[in-house]
Amino acid sequence: MSESRGPVKLTNASQIAFCTCMQSNHWPHCDASHHSLGGDGPKIIELDKNKTYYLCGCFKSKNAPFCDGSHEKKPAKSGSMESAE
């Protein structure tokens, strides 16, 4: 999980089982790891089959399970201060 990954493209799907236990080897998809490792079960999310979705693969999205581009954002340099104008 230390490797930063980009989004996972998903097409022609009517629903996904989104992993909420964060133990899946196929995150953001549930692989039932919560059964043996503990944790909550998946969240079933209904989708429009006619749309293309990009699922977060980096664990940084504030809109999980969907990608919000956070994997492309670089952290601010330590000691730098940005103007709040």
Summary of the structure (lengths in Angstrom):
residues: 85
radius of gyration: 15.6
end to end distance: 36.1
largest distance: 50.1
contacts: 184
relative contact order: 0.24
helix: 9%
strand: 21%
